[in-house]
Amino acid sequence: GAGSAIAATGVARSAPDGHRVMLGDLSAFSTDTYLYKKLSYGPVNDFASITLTGRTPYVLAVNPKVHPYKTLDELIAALRKAPAGTVNYGSAGMGGPAHLTAVMLERAAGVNMLHIAYKGTGPAMPSLLSGEIGMLFTVYSSVKPFLANDRLRILATAAPKAQSELPDVAPLASEFP
C-alpha cells in the first residue's frame, strides 16, 4: 500500500538483525521520495541493497475490443478527439510507476484520460480483459499470457529502448523524446 511505503516503513523500523529482507521496487526507493512530503524512512540510509532481482518493462496494454488501434499514434489521435476525461485507463495504484507513466504520456500527448486506480494489478486485469477499462499501464509479465490470442495488445513500452521480447512495440521515449 501507499506505493510500497507502508512495507518499507515496517522494514526500516525493524531491528537490523539480518532476519528481515524487503523485495522493493521503484516506488519504495525512488518515486515515493517525490510523492510524499514526509516519509518515515530514508531509502538510502535505512536500507542496504543486496541485489537486483529482475527488470521488466512497463507497457501500455489495451483491450482490442475497446480500443481496436494497432499503434500508439492511432490511440492518441482518438484520445485527442474524445472529450477530456471520458476515456479511462487503469493502474495498480495511485502514484505508482504505472500511474506516473500514464500521467507523463498524458502530458506529452496533450490528452486527458480518466484514471481508475486499483489495489494492485491482480484486481485490474479482470477489468481490462472484460472491457470495463480500455487500457492498463502495467508490467509486461502481467499481460504476456493474453497476447497470443489477441485478448490484449501492447501499444507501447516505457523502456528506454526497444525490447527484444517486443521488437514491434515502440518505446514511449521514441514517440515523445
Stockholm file with secondary structure:
# STOCKHOLM 1.0

chainA/1-177         GAGSAIAATGVARSAPDGHRVMLGDLSAFSTDTYLYKKLSYGPVNDFASITLTGRTPYVLAVNPKVHPYKTLDELIAALRKAPAGTVNYGSAGMGGPAHLTAVMLERAAGVNMLHIAYKGTGPAMPSLLSGEIGMLFTVYSSVKPFLANDRLRILATAAPKAQSELPDVAPLASEFP
#=GR chainA/1-177 SS CTTTHHHHHHHHHSCCSSCCCCCCCHIIIIIHHHHCSCCSSCTTTSCCCCCCCCCCCEEEEECTTTCCCSSHHHHHHHHHHSCTTCSEEEESSTTSHHHHHHHHHHHHHTCCCEEEECSSHHHHHHHHHHTSSSEEEEEHHHHGGGTTTTSSEEEEECSSSCBTTBTTSCBHHHHCC
#=GC SS_cons         CTTTHHHHHHHHHSCCSSCCCCCCCHIIIIIHHHHCSCCSSCTTTSCCCCCCCCCCCEEEEECTTTCCCSSHHHHHHHHHHSCTTCSEEEESSTTSHHHHHHHHHHHHHTCCCEEEECSSHHHHHHHHHHTSSSEEEEEHHHHGGGTTTTSSEEEEECSSSCBTTBTTSCBHHHHCC
//
